[in-house]
Amino acid sequence: MLARHAISDADWERIKDLLPGREGQTGWIAADNRRFIDAVLWIAKTGAPWRDLPERFGKSNTVWKRFDRWARKGTWKLVFEALQDGDLEWFVLDSTVIRAHPCAAGAKKKPMGAAARMSRLWAAAEADSAPKSMVESAAWACP
């Protein structure tokens, strides 16, 4: 059974020969490229910081260093190109389609419900009352 944040077998077959650390290459042989990909997917899908990476993926700092090394070498670009889906070419989202709620743009909220009615009643009662001044009542406090 496939773990929730793990790479599928089909996708793994598409990228496994693009990754560094495989047989026939110079340098270290990586025995855990798939586990590393799963770790990166876990971070990407959960949005958690690297330090919260579960122990089953290895030390978080080591995983991050490897992620950074692959990014500098251009390995991720190759992986993304291999996993690119041609059907997504026509999947377009732009700002004319996605609208934020007016509150997100700083619009004032309209009060609703019983509390709003009471607030309007208090505002009307206050508008009808005589103006209040602190000057006369506070005159005794000033020399």
Kinemage of the C-alpha trace (Angstrom):
@kinemage 1
@onewidth
@group {chain A} dominant
@subgroup {mainchain}
@vectorlist {calphas} color= white
{ca met a 1} P 0.000 0.000 0.000
{ca leu a 2} L 1.282 3.432 -0.979
{ca ala a 3} L 1.886 5.879 1.853
{ca arg a 4} L -0.088 9.091 1.594
{ca his a 5} L 2.875 11.348 0.735
{ca ala a 6} L 5.011 8.781 -1.116
{ca ile a 7} L 5.843 8.792 -4.807
{ca ser a 8} L 3.878 6.299 -6.877
{ca asp a 9} L 5.606 3.319 -8.495
{ca ala a 10} L 4.840 4.648 -11.990
{ca asp a 11} L 6.341 8.059 -11.230
{ca trp a 12} L 9.358 6.454 -9.554
{ca glu a 13} L 10.045 4.413 -12.713
{ca arg a 14} L 9.965 7.648 -14.758
{ca ile a 15} L 12.600 9.442 -12.671
{ca lys a 16} L 14.838 6.836 -11.017
{ca asp a 17} L 17.427 6.860 -13.836
{ca leu a 18} L 17.739 10.664 -13.706
{ca leu a 19} L 18.824 10.830 -10.068
{ca pro a 20} L 22.434 11.095 -8.920
{ca gly a 21} L 24.030 8.319 -6.880
{ca arg a 22} L 23.051 5.363 -9.078
{ca glu a 23} L 25.172 2.449 -10.340
{ca gly a 24} L 27.669 3.365 -13.043
{ca gln a 25} L 28.146 6.949 -11.858
{ca thr a 26} L 31.231 8.275 -10.160
{ca gly a 27} L 30.940 9.080 -6.492
{ca trp a 28} L 28.715 7.617 -3.801
{ca ile a 29} L 25.986 5.102 -4.544
{ca ala a 30} L 22.726 6.288 -2.969
{ca ala a 31} L 20.684 3.393 -1.667
{ca asp a 32} L 17.827 5.588 -0.530
{ca asn a 33} L 16.909 7.910 -3.402
{ca arg a 34} L 13.276 6.852 -3.205
{ca arg a 35} L 13.117 7.485 0.540
{ca phe a 36} L 14.697 10.896 -0.071
{ca ile a 37} L 12.088 11.744 -2.748
{ca asp a 38} L 9.377 10.673 -0.298
{ca ala a 39} L 10.886 12.996 2.330
{ca val a 40} L 10.826 15.948 -0.056
{ca leu a 41} L 7.231 15.130 -1.028
{ca trp a 42} L 6.301 14.976 2.658
{ca ile a 43} L 7.756 18.458 3.206
{ca ala a 44} L 6.101 19.829 0.065
{ca lys a 45} L 2.673 18.376 0.819
{ca thr a 46} L 2.529 19.170 4.532
{ca gly a 47} L 4.215 22.566 4.419
{ca ala a 48} L 6.117 21.697 7.587
{ca pro a 49} L 9.599 23.076 8.271
{ca trp a 50} L 12.538 20.779 7.555
{ca arg a 51} L 13.234 20.335 11.280
{ca asp a 52} L 9.810 18.616 11.650
{ca leu a 53} L 10.658 15.887 9.138
{ca pro a 54} L 9.789 12.469 10.637
{ca glu a 55} L 12.754 10.345 11.741
{ca arg a 56} L 11.900 7.592 9.249
{ca phe a 57} L 13.293 9.849 6.484
{ca gly a 58} L 16.631 10.412 8.199
{ca lys a 59} L 18.182 13.477 9.787
{ca ser a 60} L 16.383 16.618 8.660
{ca asn a 61} L 19.555 18.624 8.136
{ca thr a 62} L 21.075 15.869 5.990
{ca val a 63} L 17.927 15.651 3.881
{ca trp a 64} L 17.856 19.430 3.458
{ca lys a 65} L 21.530 19.537 2.421
{ca arg a 66} L 20.879 16.861 -0.193
{ca phe a 67} L 17.794 18.749 -1.419
{ca asp a 68} L 19.869 21.931 -1.737
{ca arg a 69} L 22.703 20.100 -3.510
{ca trp a 70} L 20.260 18.647 -6.061
{ca ala a 71} L 18.738 22.094 -6.606
{ca arg a 72} L 22.148 23.639 -7.330
{ca lys a 73} L 23.034 20.792 -9.734
{ca gly a 74} L 19.757 21.079 -11.673
{ca thr a 75} L 18.511 17.614 -10.719
{ca trp a 76} L 15.066 18.899 -9.707
{ca lys a 77} L 14.599 20.525 -13.117
{ca leu a 78} L 15.168 17.144 -14.772
{ca val a 79} L 12.763 15.458 -12.361
{ca phe a 80} L 10.028 18.049 -12.958
{ca glu a 81} L 10.429 17.784 -16.717
{ca ala a 82} L 10.178 13.981 -16.549
{ca leu a 83} L 7.052 14.140 -14.373
{ca gln a 84} L 5.394 16.903 -16.380
{ca asp a 85} L 1.940 15.899 -17.533
{ca gly a 86} L 0.909 16.990 -21.025
{ca asp a 87} L -2.741 17.083 -19.961
{ca leu a 88} L -1.971 19.898 -17.519
{ca glu a 89} L -0.888 22.177 -20.367
{ca trp a 90} L -4.447 23.483 -20.667
{ca phe a 91} L -5.024 23.798 -16.932
{ca val a 92} L -4.807 27.545 -16.371
{ca leu a 93} L -5.579 29.582 -13.280
{ca asp a 94} L -5.184 33.317 -13.269
{ca ser a 95} L -6.285 36.227 -11.160
{ca thr a 96} L -9.347 36.878 -13.314
{ca val a 97} L -10.728 33.475 -12.361
{ca ile a 98} L -9.790 33.320 -8.679
{ca arg a 99} L -11.310 36.054 -6.564
{ca ala a 100} L -10.447 36.818 -2.977
{ca his a 101} L -13.148 37.763 -0.519
{ca pro a 102} L -13.462 41.580 -0.204
{ca cys a 103} L -12.264 41.347 3.418
{ca ala a 104} L -8.964 39.986 2.114
{ca ala a 105} L -8.463 43.233 0.213
{ca gly a 106} L -9.082 45.383 3.301
{ca ala a 107} L -12.782 46.125 2.813
{ca lys a 108} L -14.709 46.964 5.956
{ca lys a 109} L -16.927 44.213 7.268
{ca lys a 110} L -20.631 44.864 7.416
{ca pro a 111} L -22.040 44.162 10.882
{ca met a 112} L -24.807 41.575 10.966
{ca gly a 113} L -27.239 40.096 13.470
{ca ala a 114} L -28.623 41.292 16.794
{ca ala a 115} L -25.336 42.867 17.895
{ca ala a 116} L -25.327 45.072 14.792
{ca arg a 117} L -28.893 46.218 15.453
{ca met a 118} L -28.029 47.114 19.059
{ca ser a 119} L -24.956 48.961 17.896
{ca arg a 120} L -27.054 51.025 15.470
{ca leu a 121} L -29.593 51.775 18.249
{ca trp a 122} L -26.845 52.968 20.599
{ca ala a 123} L -25.335 55.106 17.841
{ca ala a 124} L -28.737 56.719 17.174
{ca ala a 125} L -29.327 57.404 20.876
{ca glu a 126} L -25.873 58.937 21.211
{ca ala a 127} L -26.499 61.174 18.180
{ca asp a 128} L -29.669 62.571 19.831
{ca ser a 129} L -27.988 63.378 23.145
{ca ala a 130} L -26.401 66.705 23.968
{ca pro a 131} L -22.683 67.063 23.287
{ca lys a 132} L -20.485 66.257 26.241
{ca ser a 133} L -17.373 68.140 27.161
{ca met a 134} L -14.640 67.267 29.576
{ca val a 135} L -13.403 70.850 29.776
{ca glu a 136} L -15.806 72.073 32.489
{ca ser a 137} L -15.679 68.948 34.613
{ca ala a 138} L -11.883 68.721 34.473
{ca ala a 139} L -11.294 72.433 35.161
{ca trp a 140} L -10.726 71.802 38.866
{ca ala a 141} L -7.838 69.442 38.097
{ca cys a 142} L -5.810 72.059 36.214
{ca pro a 143} L -4.069 74.896 38.156
